Protein backbone atom coordinates (compact mmCIF):
# COMPACT_ATOMS: atom_id res chain seq x y z
CA UNK A 1 0.00 0.00 0.00
CA UNK A 2 2.79 2.38 0.94
CA UNK A 3 4.65 1.66 -2.31
CA UNK A 4 1.49 2.33 -4.33
CA UNK A 5 1.04 5.71 -2.63
CA UNK A 6 4.67 6.64 -3.29
CA UNK A 7 4.32 5.59 -6.93
CA UNK A 8 1.16 7.64 -7.38
CA UNK A 9 2.73 10.64 -5.69
CA UNK A 10 5.82 10.35 -7.88
CA UNK A 11 3.69 10.03 -11.02
CA UNK A 12 1.65 13.08 -9.99
CA UNK A 13 4.80 15.11 -9.36
CA UNK A 14 6.23 14.09 -12.74
CA UNK A 15 2.96 15.01 -14.45
CA UNK A 16 2.92 18.40 -12.74
CA UNK A 17 6.55 19.01 -13.69
CA UNK A 18 5.94 18.09 -17.34
CA UNK A 19 2.82 20.28 -17.49
CA UNK A 20 4.70 23.21 -15.95
CA UNK A 21 7.55 22.73 -18.43
CA UNK A 22 5.17 22.68 -21.41
CA UNK A 23 3.38 25.81 -20.17
CA UNK A 24 6.76 27.51 -19.68
CA UNK A 25 7.78 26.67 -23.25
CA UNK A 26 4.51 28.03 -24.60
CA UNK A 27 5.02 31.24 -22.63
CA UNK A 28 8.67 31.66 -23.67
CA UNK A 29 8.17 30.80 -27.35
CA UNK A 30 6.83 34.21 -28.51
CA UNK A 31 9.44 35.97 -26.35
CA UNK A 32 12.19 33.91 -27.97
CA UNK A 33 10.87 34.61 -31.47
CA UNK A 34 10.72 38.33 -30.72
CA UNK A 35 14.25 38.29 -29.30
CA UNK A 36 15.70 36.47 -32.32
CA UNK A 37 13.86 38.55 -34.93
CA UNK A 38 15.24 41.70 -33.35
CA UNK A 39 18.65 40.60 -34.67
CA UNK A 40 17.42 39.75 -38.19
CA UNK A 41 16.73 41.93 -41.21
CA UNK A 42 13.16 42.56 -42.29
CA UNK A 43 13.66 40.80 -45.62
CA UNK A 44 14.79 37.59 -43.90
CA UNK A 45 11.95 37.76 -41.35
CA UNK A 46 9.32 38.15 -44.09
CA UNK A 47 10.91 35.41 -46.21
CA UNK A 48 10.31 32.81 -43.50
CA UNK A 49 13.83 31.39 -43.78
CA UNK A 50 15.03 29.28 -40.84
CA UNK A 51 17.30 30.94 -38.31
CA UNK A 52 21.04 30.99 -39.01
CA UNK A 53 23.86 32.63 -37.08
CA UNK A 54 24.96 34.46 -40.22
CA UNK A 55 21.67 36.37 -40.24
CA UNK A 56 22.41 38.19 -36.99
CA UNK A 57 22.71 41.97 -37.19
CA UNK A 58 22.42 44.88 -34.73
CA UNK A 59 20.91 47.21 -37.33
CA UNK A 60 17.39 47.15 -35.85
CA UNK A 61 18.67 47.91 -32.36
CA UNK A 62 20.79 50.77 -33.68
CA UNK A 63 17.77 52.29 -35.41
CA UNK A 64 15.52 51.87 -32.36
CA UNK A 65 18.06 53.19 -29.85
CA UNK A 66 18.70 56.13 -32.18
CA UNK A 67 14.98 56.92 -32.38
CA UNK A 68 14.45 59.86 -30.03
CA UNK A 69 10.68 59.47 -30.11
CA UNK A 70 10.91 55.88 -28.91
CA UNK A 71 13.39 56.77 -26.15
CA UNK A 72 11.11 59.61 -25.00
CA UNK A 73 8.16 57.21 -24.99
CA UNK A 74 10.17 54.71 -22.91
CA UNK A 75 10.94 57.46 -20.42
CA UNK A 76 7.27 58.43 -20.31
CA UNK A 77 6.24 54.81 -19.72
CA UNK A 78 8.73 54.46 -16.90
CA UNK A 79 7.57 57.66 -15.17
CA UNK A 80 3.89 56.82 -15.70
CA UNK A 81 4.38 53.25 -14.49
CA UNK A 82 6.13 54.33 -11.30
CA UNK A 83 3.70 57.20 -10.63
CA UNK A 84 0.55 55.15 -11.22
CA UNK A 85 1.98 52.31 -9.12
CA UNK A 86 2.69 54.68 -6.22
CA UNK A 87 -0.81 56.19 -6.45
CA UNK A 88 -2.46 52.78 -6.76
CA UNK A 89 -0.60 51.17 -3.87
CA UNK A 90 -1.13 54.12 -1.50
CA UNK A 91 -4.82 54.64 -2.32
CA UNK A 92 -5.53 50.92 -2.55
CA UNK A 93 -3.77 50.19 0.75
CA UNK A 94 -5.74 52.87 2.58
CA UNK A 95 -9.04 51.65 1.12
CA UNK A 96 -8.20 48.01 1.85
CA UNK A 97 -7.23 48.93 5.43
CA UNK A 98 -10.54 50.71 5.98
CA UNK A 99 -12.59 47.85 4.55
CA UNK A 100 -10.77 45.13 6.48
CA UNK A 101 -10.51 46.86 9.88
CA UNK A 102 -13.72 48.93 10.20
CA UNK A 103 -17.16 47.35 10.46
CA UNK A 104 -19.92 49.42 8.86
CA UNK A 105 -23.11 48.83 6.94
CA UNK A 106 -22.51 48.02 3.28
CA UNK A 107 -18.87 47.07 3.79
CA UNK A 108 -19.09 43.92 1.67
CA UNK A 109 -21.09 45.72 -1.01
CA UNK A 110 -18.41 48.40 -1.15
CA UNK A 111 -15.64 45.83 -1.47
CA UNK A 112 -17.43 43.99 -4.28
CA UNK A 113 -18.22 47.26 -6.05
CA UNK A 114 -14.48 47.76 -6.54
CA UNK A 115 -14.24 44.26 -7.98
CA UNK A 116 -17.13 44.91 -10.37
CA UNK A 117 -15.50 48.17 -11.47
CA UNK A 118 -12.30 46.25 -12.25
CA UNK A 119 -14.30 43.92 -14.50
CA UNK A 120 -15.63 46.76 -16.66
CA UNK A 121 -13.99 46.84 -20.12
CA UNK A 122 -11.70 49.81 -20.62
CA UNK A 123 -13.35 50.72 -23.90
CA UNK A 124 -16.57 51.53 -22.03
CA UNK A 125 -14.77 54.08 -19.83
CA UNK A 126 -12.15 55.65 -22.06
CA UNK A 127 -14.51 58.10 -23.83
CA UNK A 128 -15.76 59.47 -20.50
CA UNK A 129 -12.18 59.80 -19.29
CA UNK A 130 -11.24 61.57 -22.52
CA UNK A 131 -13.99 64.17 -22.07
CA UNK A 132 -13.15 64.58 -18.37
CA UNK A 133 -9.40 64.96 -18.95
CA UNK A 134 -9.90 67.38 -21.84
CA UNK A 135 -12.18 69.53 -19.66
CA UNK A 136 -9.65 69.52 -16.82
CA UNK A 137 -6.76 70.19 -19.18
CA UNK A 138 -4.82 67.06 -18.24
CA UNK A 139 -5.18 65.10 -21.47
CA UNK A 140 -1.83 64.16 -23.01
CA UNK A 141 -0.04 64.74 -19.71
CA UNK A 142 1.98 62.39 -17.53
CA UNK A 143 -0.26 63.19 -14.58
CA UNK A 144 -3.47 62.46 -16.51
CA UNK A 145 -2.44 59.10 -17.93
CA UNK A 146 -1.01 58.11 -14.53
CA UNK A 147 -4.43 58.74 -12.97
CA UNK A 148 -6.09 56.76 -15.76
CA UNK A 149 -3.81 53.79 -15.13
CA UNK A 150 -4.36 54.07 -11.39
CA UNK A 151 -8.12 53.84 -11.99
CA UNK A 152 -7.87 50.19 -13.06
CA UNK A 153 -5.03 49.31 -10.68
CA UNK A 154 -6.58 50.55 -7.42
CA UNK A 155 -9.36 47.90 -7.32
CA UNK A 156 -6.75 45.21 -7.97
CA UNK A 157 -4.55 46.49 -5.13
CA UNK A 158 -7.51 46.65 -2.75
CA UNK A 159 -8.41 43.00 -3.25
CA UNK A 160 -4.78 41.92 -3.23
CA UNK A 161 -4.19 43.51 0.19
CA UNK A 162 -7.45 42.55 1.91
CA UNK A 163 -6.19 39.16 3.19
CA UNK A 164 -2.95 40.75 4.43
CA UNK A 165 -4.68 43.45 6.47
CA UNK A 166 -7.39 41.09 7.72
CA UNK A 167 -4.73 38.71 9.08
CA UNK A 168 -3.06 41.36 11.27
CA UNK A 169 -3.84 40.68 14.93
CA UNK A 170 -5.79 43.45 16.67
CA UNK A 171 -3.34 43.37 19.56
CA UNK A 172 -0.92 45.35 17.39
CA UNK A 173 -3.52 48.10 17.00
CA UNK A 174 -4.31 48.12 20.70
CA UNK A 175 -0.62 48.34 21.63
CA UNK A 176 -0.11 51.23 19.18
CA UNK A 177 -3.14 53.06 20.56
CA UNK A 178 -1.81 52.67 24.11
CA UNK A 179 1.45 54.24 22.92
CA UNK A 180 -0.52 57.22 21.61
CA UNK A 181 -0.50 56.43 17.89
CA UNK A 182 -3.18 58.05 15.77
CA UNK A 183 -5.16 56.06 13.21
CA UNK A 184 -2.81 57.24 10.46
CA UNK A 185 0.16 56.38 12.65
CA UNK A 186 -1.17 52.85 13.13
CA UNK A 187 -1.66 52.51 9.38
CA UNK A 188 1.80 53.74 8.38
CA UNK A 189 3.86 52.42 11.30
CA UNK A 190 2.13 49.10 12.02
CA UNK A 191 0.11 47.82 9.08
CA UNK A 192 2.28 48.84 6.15
CA UNK A 193 5.47 47.19 7.53
CA UNK A 194 3.56 44.00 8.37
CA UNK A 195 1.87 43.91 4.96
CA UNK A 196 5.08 44.82 3.09
CA UNK A 197 5.18 41.54 1.07
CA UNK A 198 1.61 42.17 -0.11
CA UNK A 199 2.51 45.74 -1.02
CA UNK A 200 5.41 44.50 -3.14
CA UNK A 201 3.21 41.97 -4.96
CA UNK A 202 0.62 44.66 -5.63
CA UNK A 203 3.29 47.11 -6.80
CA UNK A 204 4.81 44.61 -9.24
CA UNK A 205 1.51 43.72 -10.86
CA UNK A 206 0.35 47.36 -10.91
CA UNK A 207 3.57 48.39 -12.66
CA UNK A 208 3.25 45.60 -15.22
CA UNK A 209 -0.39 46.52 -15.91
CA UNK A 210 0.56 50.15 -16.43
CA UNK A 211 3.63 49.33 -18.54
CA UNK A 212 1.67 47.09 -20.92
CA UNK A 213 -1.47 49.25 -21.18
CA UNK A 214 -2.40 50.34 -24.71
CA UNK A 215 -5.99 51.58 -25.08
CA UNK A 216 -5.91 54.43 -22.55
CA UNK A 217 -2.52 55.52 -23.85
CA UNK A 218 -3.85 55.49 -27.42
CA UNK A 219 -6.89 57.67 -26.66
CA UNK A 220 -5.68 59.85 -23.80
CA UNK A 221 -2.21 60.78 -25.09
CA UNK A 222 -0.94 62.57 -28.14
CA UNK A 223 2.67 63.70 -28.41
CA UNK A 224 3.76 64.85 -24.96
CA UNK A 225 2.81 61.75 -22.94
CA UNK A 226 3.07 59.05 -25.61
CA UNK A 227 4.00 55.70 -24.05
CA UNK A 228 6.27 52.93 -25.32
CA UNK A 229 3.37 50.71 -26.39
CA UNK A 230 2.13 53.46 -28.71
CA UNK A 231 5.64 54.10 -30.00
CA UNK A 232 6.12 50.41 -30.85
CA UNK A 233 2.78 50.37 -32.64
CA UNK A 234 3.90 53.43 -34.59
CA UNK A 235 6.84 51.45 -35.99
CA UNK A 236 4.35 49.37 -37.96
CA UNK A 237 3.16 52.41 -39.92
CA UNK A 238 4.65 53.96 -43.01
CA UNK A 239 5.45 52.45 -46.38
CA UNK A 240 7.03 49.26 -45.06
CA UNK A 241 6.65 46.89 -42.13
CA UNK A 242 9.77 47.22 -40.01
CA UNK A 243 9.40 43.95 -38.12
CA UNK A 244 13.03 43.92 -37.05
CA UNK A 245 12.67 47.29 -35.30
CA UNK A 246 9.35 46.25 -33.79
CA UNK A 247 10.91 43.11 -32.32
CA UNK A 248 13.96 45.03 -31.11
CA UNK A 249 11.73 47.65 -29.45
CA UNK A 250 9.59 44.91 -27.91
CA UNK A 251 12.69 43.24 -26.50
CA UNK A 252 13.90 46.54 -25.04
CA UNK A 253 10.49 47.01 -23.42
CA UNK A 254 10.99 43.71 -21.58
CA UNK A 255 14.10 44.98 -19.78
CA UNK A 256 12.54 47.41 -17.24
CA UNK A 257 9.85 44.90 -16.26
CA UNK A 258 12.44 42.13 -15.93
CA UNK A 259 14.75 44.28 -13.81
CA UNK A 260 11.88 45.51 -11.62
CA UNK A 261 10.55 41.99 -11.07
CA UNK A 262 13.96 40.47 -10.35
CA UNK A 263 14.75 43.26 -7.88
CA UNK A 264 11.53 42.46 -6.03
CA UNK A 265 11.75 38.67 -6.48
CA UNK A 266 12.46 37.80 -2.85
CA UNK A 267 9.59 39.92 -1.56
CA UNK A 268 7.37 38.83 -4.46
CA UNK A 269 7.66 35.12 -3.64
CA UNK A 270 7.16 35.81 0.06
CA UNK A 271 4.11 37.95 -0.64
CA UNK A 272 2.46 35.43 -2.96
CA UNK A 273 3.06 32.63 -0.44
CA UNK A 274 1.79 34.71 2.49
CA UNK A 275 -1.28 35.79 0.56
CA UNK A 276 -2.07 32.20 -0.35
CA UNK A 277 -1.81 31.04 3.27
CA UNK A 278 -3.69 33.94 4.81
CA UNK A 279 -6.41 34.07 2.18
Secondary structure as a PSIPRED ss2 file (coil, helix, strand):
# PSIPRED VFORMAT (PSIPRED V4.0)

   1 X C   1.000  0.000  0.000
   2 X H   0.000  1.000  0.000
   3 X H   0.000  1.000  0.000
   4 X H   0.000  1.000  0.000
   5 X H   0.000  1.000  0.000
   6 X H   0.000  1.000  0.000
   7 X H   0.000  1.000  0.000
   8 X H   0.000  1.000  0.000
   9 X H   0.000  1.000  0.000
  10 X H   0.000  1.000  0.000
  11 X H   0.000  1.000  0.000
  12 X H   0.000  1.000  0.000
  13 X H   0.000  1.000  0.000
  14 X H   0.000  1.000  0.000
  15 X H   0.000  1.000  0.000
  16 X H   0.000  1.000  0.000
  17 X H   0.000  1.000  0.000
  18 X H   0.000  1.000  0.000
  19 X H   0.000  1.000  0.000
  20 X H   0.000  1.000  0.000
  21 X H   0.000  1.000  0.000
  22 X H   0.000  1.000  0.000
  23 X H   0.000  1.000  0.000
  24 X H   0.000  1.000  0.000
  25 X H   0.000  1.000  0.000
  26 X H   0.000  1.000  0.000
  27 X H   0.000  1.000  0.000
  28 X H   0.000  1.000  0.000
  29 X H   0.000  1.000  0.000
  30 X H   0.000  1.000  0.000
  31 X H   0.000  1.000  0.000
  32 X H   0.000  1.000  0.000
  33 X H   0.000  1.000  0.000
  34 X H   0.000  1.000  0.000
  35 X H   0.000  1.000  0.000
  36 X H   0.000  1.000  0.000
  37 X H   0.000  1.000  0.000
  38 X C   1.000  0.000  0.000
  39 X C   1.000  0.000  0.000
  40 X C   1.000  0.000  0.000
  41 X C   1.000  0.000  0.000
  42 X H   0.000  1.000  0.000
  43 X H   0.000  1.000  0.000
  44 X H   0.000  1.000  0.000
  45 X H   0.000  1.000  0.000
  46 X H   0.000  1.000  0.000
  47 X H   0.000  1.000  0.000
  48 X C   1.000  0.000  0.000
  49 X C   1.000  0.000  0.000
  50 X C   1.000  0.000  0.000
  51 X C   1.000  0.000  0.000
  52 X C   1.000  0.000  0.000
  53 X H   0.000  1.000  0.000
  54 X H   0.000  1.000  0.000
  55 X H   0.000  1.000  0.000
  56 X C   1.000  0.000  0.000
  57 X C   1.000  0.000  0.000
  58 X C   1.000  0.000  0.000
  59 X H   0.000  1.000  0.000
  60 X H   0.000  1.000  0.000
  61 X H   0.000  1.000  0.000
  62 X H   0.000  1.000  0.000
  63 X H   0.000  1.000  0.000
  64 X H   0.000  1.000  0.000
  65 X H   0.000  1.000  0.000
  66 X C   1.000  0.000  0.000
  67 X C   1.000  0.000  0.000
  68 X H   0.000  1.000  0.000
  69 X H   0.000  1.000  0.000
  70 X H   0.000  1.000  0.000
  71 X H   0.000  1.000  0.000
  72 X H   0.000  1.000  0.000
  73 X H   0.000  1.000  0.000
  74 X H   0.000  1.000  0.000
  75 X H   0.000  1.000  0.000
  76 X H   0.000  1.000  0.000
  77 X H   0.000  1.000  0.000
  78 X H   0.000  1.000  0.000
  79 X H   0.000  1.000  0.000
  80 X H   0.000  1.000  0.000
  81 X H   0.000  1.000  0.000
  82 X H   0.000  1.000  0.000
  83 X H   0.000  1.000  0.000
  84 X H   0.000  1.000  0.000
  85 X H   0.000  1.000  0.000
  86 X H   0.000  1.000  0.000
  87 X H   0.000  1.000  0.000
  88 X H   0.000  1.000  0.000
  89 X H   0.000  1.000  0.000
  90 X H   0.000  1.000  0.000
  91 X H   0.000  1.000  0.000
  92 X H   0.000  1.000  0.000
  93 X H   0.000  1.000  0.000
  94 X H   0.000  1.000  0.000
  95 X H   0.000  1.000  0.000
  96 X H   0.000  1.000  0.000
  97 X H   0.000  1.000  0.000
  98 X H   0.000  1.000  0.000
  99 X H   0.000  1.000  0.000
 100 X H   0.000  1.000  0.000
 101 X H   0.000  1.000  0.000
 102 X C   1.000  0.000  0.000
 103 X C   1.000  0.000  0.000
 104 X C   1.000  0.000  0.000
 105 X C   1.000  0.000  0.000
 106 X C   1.000  0.000  0.000
 107 X H   0.000  1.000  0.000
 108 X H   0.000  1.000  0.000
 109 X H   0.000  1.000  0.000
 110 X H   0.000  1.000  0.000
 111 X H   0.000  1.000  0.000
 112 X H   0.000  1.000  0.000
 113 X H   0.000  1.000  0.000
 114 X H   0.000  1.000  0.000
 115 X H   0.000  1.000  0.000
 116 X H   0.000  1.000  0.000
 117 X H   0.000  1.000  0.000
 118 X H   0.000  1.000  0.000
 119 X H   0.000  1.000  0.000
 120 X C   1.000  0.000  0.000
 121 X C   1.000  0.000  0.000
 122 X H   0.000  1.000  0.000
 123 X H   0.000  1.000  0.000
 124 X H   0.000  1.000  0.000
 125 X C   1.000  0.000  0.000
 126 X H   0.000  1.000  0.000
 127 X H   0.000  1.000  0.000
 128 X H   0.000  1.000  0.000
 129 X H   0.000  1.000  0.000
 130 X H   0.000  1.000  0.000
 131 X H   0.000  1.000  0.000
 132 X H   0.000  1.000  0.000
 133 X H   0.000  1.000  0.000
 134 X H   0.000  1.000  0.000
 135 X H   0.000  1.000  0.000
 136 X H   0.000  1.000  0.000
 137 X C   1.000  0.000  0.000
 138 X C   1.000  0.000  0.000
 139 X C   1.000  0.000  0.000
 140 X C   1.000  0.000  0.000
 141 X C   1.000  0.000  0.000
 142 X H   0.000  1.000  0.000
 143 X H   0.000  1.000  0.000
 144 X H   0.000  1.000  0.000
 145 X H   0.000  1.000  0.000
 146 X H   0.000  1.000  0.000
 147 X H   0.000  1.000  0.000
 148 X H   0.000  1.000  0.000
 149 X H   0.000  1.000  0.000
 150 X H   0.000  1.000  0.000
 151 X H   0.000  1.000  0.000
 152 X H   0.000  1.000  0.000
 153 X H   0.000  1.000  0.000
 154 X H   0.000  1.000  0.000
 155 X H   0.000  1.000  0.000
 156 X H   0.000  1.000  0.000
 157 X H   0.000  1.000  0.000
 158 X H   0.000  1.000  0.000
 159 X H   0.000  1.000  0.000
 160 X H   0.000  1.000  0.000
 161 X H   0.000  1.000  0.000
 162 X H   0.000  1.000  0.000
 163 X H   0.000  1.000  0.000
 164 X H   0.000  1.000  0.000
 165 X H   0.000  1.000  0.000
 166 X H   0.000  1.000  0.000
 167 X C   1.000  0.000  0.000
 168 X C   1.000  0.000  0.000
 169 X C   1.000  0.000  0.000
 170 X H   0.000  1.000  0.000
 171 X H   0.000  1.000  0.000
 172 X H   0.000  1.000  0.000
 173 X H   0.000  1.000  0.000
 174 X H   0.000  1.000  0.000
 175 X H   0.000  1.000  0.000
 176 X H   0.000  1.000  0.000
 177 X H   0.000  1.000  0.000
 178 X H   0.000  1.000  0.000
 179 X C   1.000  0.000  0.000
 180 X C   1.000  0.000  0.000
 181 X C   1.000  0.000  0.000
 182 X C   1.000  0.000  0.000
 183 X H   0.000  1.000  0.000
 184 X H   0.000  1.000  0.000
 185 X H   0.000  1.000  0.000
 186 X H   0.000  1.000  0.000
 187 X H   0.000  1.000  0.000
 188 X H   0.000  1.000  0.000
 189 X H   0.000  1.000  0.000
 190 X H   0.000  1.000  0.000
 191 X H   0.000  1.000  0.000
 192 X H   0.000  1.000  0.000
 193 X H   0.000  1.000  0.000
 194 X H   0.000  1.000  0.000
 195 X C   1.000  0.000  0.000
 196 X H   0.000  1.000  0.000
 197 X H   0.000  1.000  0.000
 198 X H   0.000  1.000  0.000
 199 X H   0.000  1.000  0.000
 200 X H   0.000  1.000  0.000
 201 X H   0.000  1.000  0.000
 202 X H   0.000  1.000  0.000
 203 X H   0.000  1.000  0.000
 204 X H   0.000  1.000  0.000
 205 X H   0.000  1.000  0.000
 206 X H   0.000  1.000  0.000
 207 X H   0.000  1.000  0.000
 208 X H   0.000  1.000  0.000
 209 X H   0.000  1.000  0.000
 210 X H   0.000  1.000  0.000
 211 X H   0.000  1.000  0.000
 212 X H   0.000  1.000  0.000
 213 X C   1.000  0.000  0.000
 214 X C   1.000  0.000  0.000
 215 X H   0.000  1.000  0.000
 216 X H   0.000  1.000  0.000
 217 X H   0.000  1.000  0.000
 218 X H   0.000  1.000  0.000
 219 X H   0.000  1.000  0.000
 220 X H   0.000  1.000  0.000
 221 X C   1.000  0.000  0.000
 222 X C   1.000  0.000  0.000
 223 X C   1.000  0.000  0.000
 224 X C   1.000  0.000  0.000
 225 X C   1.000  0.000  0.000
 226 X C   1.000  0.000  0.000
 227 X C   1.000  0.000  0.000
 228 X H   0.000  1.000  0.000
 229 X H   0.000  1.000  0.000
 230 X H   0.000  1.000  0.000
 231 X H   0.000  1.000  0.000
 232 X H   0.000  1.000  0.000
 233 X H   0.000  1.000  0.000
 234 X H   0.000  1.000  0.000
 235 X C   1.000  0.000  0.000
 236 X C   1.000  0.000  0.000
 237 X C   1.000  0.000  0.000
 238 X C   1.000  0.000  0.000
 239 X C   1.000  0.000  0.000
 240 X C   1.000  0.000  0.000
 241 X C   1.000  0.000  0.000
 242 X C   1.000  0.000  0.000
 243 X H   0.000  1.000  0.000
 244 X H   0.000  1.000  0.000
 245 X H   0.000  1.000  0.000
 246 X H   0.000  1.000  0.000
 247 X H   0.000  1.000  0.000
 248 X H   0.000  1.000  0.000
 249 X H   0.000  1.000  0.000
 250 X H   0.000  1.000  0.000
 251 X H   0.000  1.000  0.000
 252 X H   0.000  1.000  0.000
 253 X H   0.000  1.000  0.000
 254 X H   0.000  1.000  0.000
 255 X H   0.000  1.000  0.000
 256 X H   0.000  1.000  0.000
 257 X H   0.000  1.000  0.000
 258 X H   0.000  1.000  0.000
 259 X H   0.000  1.000  0.000
 260 X H   0.000  1.000  0.000
 261 X H   0.000  1.000  0.000
 262 X H   0.000  1.000  0.000
 263 X H   0.000  1.000  0.000
 264 X C   1.000  0.000  0.000
 265 X H   0.000  1.000  0.000
 266 X H   0.000  1.000  0.000
 267 X H   0.000  1.000  0.000
 268 X H   0.000  1.000  0.000
 269 X H   0.000  1.000  0.000
 270 X H   0.000  1.000  0.000
 271 X H   0.000  1.000  0.000
 272 X H   0.000  1.000  0.000
 273 X H   0.000  1.000  0.000
 274 X H   0.000  1.000  0.000
 275 X H   0.000  1.000  0.000
 276 X H   0.000  1.000  0.000
 277 X H   0.000  1.000  0.000
 278 X H   0.000  1.000  0.000
 279 X C   1.000  0.000  0.000
